[in-house]
Amino acid sequence: MLTSIKHLPAHPRETRTTLIMLHGRGADEHDLFGLKDHLDPQLEIHSLRAPFEYEWGGYAWFDLFEDGTVDMDGFRQSQEEILSYIRSIETDRLFLLGFSMGAIMSYAVALTQPGICRGILALSGFAPKQLEPDYRLQELHDLQIFISHGIHDPVIPVAEARRTRSLFDASNAQVTYTEYPMAHQIDQQCLADLSRWLQQRL
């Protein structure tokens, strides 16, 4: 089972809503956890640690190569471990929030397993072309998707986010796509927008 840290609401709603956080390469389960202070306190939050140690410190979900392809063995292992974690929790509504490599994993889980979650927040990431044969875009059943990306991102060019956005044109997913004058990060406006987006769906 993946290592995680959790926030459990003191006064949960009757309808139990869970948010799973997936960090980027070189980070860990603590990296995104601070976002909870900007989100509805009645959310149950699980922040997961990726299974592979990253050579420069922290952890990674898989090896990502310079041409944008992924190491499929590591990717499949992480995908299965995330799915196993999801199946181990009890919830009425599930959202995934991923940053960078964590956004890639959020797309991979949601687009290949229709109905497993209510929505995803994909921050500064993309859906890899390598995995497109596995995406079930016609079966997403109004999946809610929040996509944010910095126009000055030097790590993952904004063109990758635009390409990913176009994947959903022929699907029944509901997409909110916004670009920000930022780099590879979550700035204050992005944070306010994602918090508002999530709150509207609770």
C-alpha positions as CSV (number, residue, x, y, z in Angstrom):
1,M,0.0,0.0,0.0
2,L,1.3,3.5,-0.9
3,T,2.5,5.7,2.0
4,S,0.1,8.5,2.6
5,I,-0.8,11.3,5.0
6,K,-4.5,12.2,5.6
7,H,-6.8,15.0,6.7
8,L,-10.0,13.7,8.2
9,P,-12.8,16.3,8.7
10,A,-14.0,16.9,12.2
11,H,-17.6,17.3,11.0
12,P,-18.0,15.4,7.7
13,R,-21.0,15.9,5.4
14,E,-23.5,13.2,5.0
15,T,-22.2,12.7,1.5
16,R,-18.5,11.7,2.0
17,T,-16.1,13.4,-0.5
18,T,-12.5,12.3,-0.8
19,L,-9.6,14.1,-2.5
20,I,-6.5,12.2,-3.4
21,M,-3.4,14.2,-4.0
22,L,-0.6,13.0,-6.4
23,H,2.7,15.0,-6.2
24,G,5.2,15.8,-8.9
25,R,8.6,14.2,-9.6
26,G,11.2,14.8,-6.8
27,A,8.6,15.6,-4.2
28,D,6.7,13.5,-1.6
29,E,3.4,13.2,0.1
30,H,3.9,16.5,2.1
31,D,4.4,18.6,-1.1
32,L,0.7,19.3,-1.9
33,F,-0.7,18.6,1.5
34,G,-0.6,22.3,2.5
35,L,-3.2,23.0,-0.1
36,K,-5.8,21.6,2.3
37,D,-5.7,24.9,4.2
38,H,-7.3,26.5,1.1
39,L,-9.9,23.8,0.5
40,D,-13.2,22.9,2.2
41,P,-12.4,21.5,5.6
42,Q,-15.1,18.9,5.2
43,L,-13.1,17.2,2.5
44,E,-11.3,14.0,3.4
45,I,-7.8,14.3,1.9
46,H,-5.3,11.6,1.2
47,S,-1.9,12.7,-0.1
48,L,0.1,9.8,-1.5
49,R,3.8,9.2,-1.9
50,A,5.0,7.8,-5.3
51,P,6.6,4.3,-5.0
52,F,10.0,5.0,-6.7
53,E,12.9,7.0,-5.2
54,Y,14.1,9.8,-7.5
55,E,17.8,10.0,-8.1
56,W,17.9,13.7,-7.2
57,G,15.8,13.3,-4.0
58,G,12.1,12.7,-3.3
59,Y,10.0,10.3,-5.2
60,A,8.6,9.6,-8.7
61,W,5.7,7.7,-10.3
62,F,7.8,6.5,-13.2
63,D,10.7,7.5,-15.5
64,L,9.8,10.3,-17.9
65,F,12.0,10.5,-21.0
66,E,13.0,13.7,-22.9
67,D,10.8,12.9,-25.8
68,G,7.7,12.8,-23.5
69,T,7.3,9.1,-23.4
70,V,7.1,7.2,-20.2
71,D,8.7,4.1,-18.8
72,M,5.7,1.8,-19.1
73,D,6.7,-0.8,-16.5
74,G,7.1,1.8,-13.7
75,F,4.0,3.6,-15.0
76,R,1.8,0.5,-14.9
77,Q,3.0,-0.3,-11.4
78,S,2.2,3.1,-10.1
79,Q,-1.2,3.1,-11.8
80,E,-2.1,-0.2,-10.2
81,E,-0.9,0.9,-6.8
82,I,-3.1,4.1,-7.0
83,L,-6.1,2.0,-8.1
84,S,-5.4,-0.4,-5.2
85,Y,-5.4,2.5,-2.8
86,I,-8.6,3.9,-4.2
87,R,-10.3,0.6,-3.8
88,S,-9.2,0.4,-0.2
89,I,-11.1,3.6,0.9
90,E,-14.8,4.1,1.4
91,T,-16.2,7.3,-0.2
92,D,-19.3,8.6,-2.0
93,R,-17.4,11.0,-4.3
94,L,-13.8,10.9,-5.3
95,F,-11.6,13.6,-6.9
96,L,-8.0,13.4,-7.9
97,L,-5.6,16.3,-7.7
98,G,-2.2,16.0,-9.4
99,F,0.7,18.3,-10.1
100,S,3.1,17.7,-13.0
101,M,3.9,14.0,-13.0
102,G,1.0,13.6,-10.5
103,A,-1.3,15.2,-13.1
104,I,-0.1,12.6,-15.7
105,M,-1.1,9.9,-13.2
106,S,-4.5,11.5,-12.6
107,Y,-5.2,11.6,-16.3
108,A,-4.1,8.0,-16.6
109,V,-6.3,6.7,-13.9
110,A,-9.4,8.7,-14.8
111,L,-9.3,8.2,-18.5
112,T,-8.7,4.5,-18.4
113,Q,-11.1,3.7,-15.6
114,P,-14.4,5.5,-16.4
115,G,-16.5,6.1,-13.3
116,I,-13.7,5.6,-10.8
117,C,-13.8,9.3,-9.8
118,R,-16.1,12.3,-10.1
119,G,-13.4,14.6,-11.4
120,I,-9.7,15.5,-11.6
121,L,-7.7,18.6,-11.1
122,A,-4.7,18.4,-13.5
123,L,-2.1,21.1,-12.7
124,S,0.9,21.7,-14.9
125,G,0.7,18.3,-16.5
126,F,-0.5,16.4,-19.7
127,A,-2.0,13.2,-20.9
128,P,0.8,11.3,-22.7
129,K,0.3,10.4,-26.3
130,Q,1.9,7.0,-25.6
131,L,-1.2,6.1,-23.5
132,E,-3.9,7.3,-25.8
133,P,-4.9,3.8,-27.0
134,D,-5.9,3.1,-23.4
135,Y,-8.1,6.2,-23.0
136,R,-11.8,5.5,-23.0
137,L,-12.8,9.1,-24.0
138,Q,-16.4,8.1,-25.0
139,E,-17.1,6.6,-21.7
140,L,-16.3,9.4,-19.3
141,H,-19.9,10.0,-18.2
142,D,-19.6,13.8,-17.6
143,L,-16.2,13.5,-15.8
144,Q,-15.3,16.9,-14.4
145,I,-11.8,18.1,-15.3
146,F,-10.0,21.2,-14.2
147,I,-6.8,21.9,-16.2
148,S,-4.4,24.7,-15.3
149,H,-1.0,25.5,-16.9
150,G,1.5,28.3,-16.8
151,I,2.2,30.0,-20.2
152,H,5.9,30.4,-19.0
153,D,6.3,26.7,-17.9
154,P,9.9,25.7,-18.7
155,V,9.4,22.1,-17.6
156,I,6.2,21.1,-19.5
157,P,5.4,23.5,-22.3
158,V,1.9,24.9,-22.4
159,A,1.5,23.3,-25.8
160,E,1.2,20.0,-24.1
161,A,-1.7,21.2,-22.0
162,R,-3.4,22.6,-25.1
163,R,-3.0,19.3,-26.9
164,T,-4.5,17.5,-23.9
165,R,-7.4,19.9,-23.8
166,S,-8.2,19.0,-27.4
167,L,-8.5,15.3,-26.5
168,F,-11.8,16.1,-24.8
169,D,-13.5,17.9,-27.7
170,A,-15.3,14.8,-28.8
171,S,-15.9,13.4,-25.3
172,N,-18.6,13.9,-22.8
173,A,-16.2,15.2,-20.1
174,Q,-16.8,18.7,-18.7
175,V,-13.6,20.6,-19.0
176,T,-12.5,23.9,-17.4
177,Y,-9.2,25.0,-19.0
178,T,-7.2,28.0,-17.8
179,E,-3.7,29.3,-18.6
180,Y,-1.9,31.6,-16.1
181,P,1.1,34.0,-16.4
182,M,3.2,31.6,-14.3
183,A,6.0,29.0,-14.6
184,H,5.8,25.4,-13.4
185,Q,3.9,26.1,-10.3
186,I,0.5,26.9,-8.6
187,D,0.2,30.6,-8.2
188,Q,-2.4,32.4,-6.0
189,Q,-4.9,32.9,-8.8
190,C,-4.7,29.3,-9.8
191,L,-5.1,28.2,-6.2
192,A,-8.2,30.4,-5.8
193,D,-9.7,29.1,-9.1
194,L,-9.1,25.4,-8.3
195,S,-10.5,25.9,-4.8
196,R,-13.6,27.6,-6.2
197,W,-14.0,24.9,-8.9
198,L,-13.9,22.1,-6.3
199,Q,-16.2,23.9,-3.9
200,Q,-18.8,24.3,-6.6
201,R,-18.8,20.5,-7.1
202,L,-19.3,19.7,-3.5
